């Protein structure tokens, strides 16, 4: 059975490596044992809960998880089924929508830096600063020079976070065009998901190949040792969840957070406890 070490190495885009999403399968068909997948996922959830508790108690490091995907790629599902294992006291999800007038009046990284994780925190970016090199590339709003300047700024931004003890991991949830359409159909047939439906989803779908090229370039330009990209086959939701949870367990284990030493005399407190128990 694959371990989280295997997932980490298998899906990580190494610095200098050139990914071609057109050649990356969005489905891992060899995973057929549903029972084992669910058992491993539950094991990962418990481990994530423990590691996040240690991170929160240590209060020295932090973790930033970036989720990017095409529409219906599974960002919300990943948050619900993987990251919900963490205690919300030290974990939050941050969504990025159309910039407000205040956000638009600043540089393109301003709003991300303002909500970056504090010490002891895990923060999930549901979409992120990468929208500023994806949408603008597809719709031709920046020159090539301006686009590559933004890649450089992003690398500097993530390096700054890393140097201040924030570990950054970035996931591209890779689904097929056919799977996206199937998920759009599921939304149409489920009244509880009608709020997610937008005509713009279908308009942007016409630019599928352009978006794949944009993701290719962004991943290749910004996957670094201090902020690696992971391309996750995401057609099958349970496998997606298992892969991401495994990589996050591996990441937190590498961070190795340690609860701080007690600030009180434990033996003295234990004596007070025993006295209270006798009364």
Number of C-alpha atoms within 10 A of each C-alpha: 8 10 13 21 13 15 19 19 12 13 17 20 21 16 17 11 13 14 16 14 15 12 7 13 15 21 18 14 10 6 14 10 8 10 9 12 18 15 12 18 22 17 14 25 23 14 20 25 17 15 21 24 20 18 25 22 17 17 17 18 21 29 28 23 21 23 25 23 20 22 17 20 23 25 21 15 16 22 18 12 17 24 26 17 20 20 16 12 10 20 21 18 17 15 12 13 10 8 11 9 8 8 14 12 10 10 8 19 17 13 18 16 13 8 12 19 23 17 19 23 25 27 22 24 22 19 17 20 19 21 16 16 22 21 17 15 21 19 11 10 12 16 11 11 8 12 18 16 12 20 19 14 15 20 18 13 15 22 19 13 21 18 11 13 17 26 24 22 24 22 21 21 23 24 23 18 15 10 16 18 15 13 16 20 12 13 17 15 11 9 10 9 12 13 9 12 14 10 7 9 14 13 10 15 16 10 12 15 13 17 20 18 17 18 26 17 19 20 27 19 18 23 22 20 13 18 22 19 25 26 23 26 21 26 24 16 16 19 22 23 25 26 28 27 27 26 25 24 24 20 18 19 13 10 17 13 21 15 14 11 7 7 6 8 8 10 9 9 11 11 11 11 11 10 10 9 8 6 5
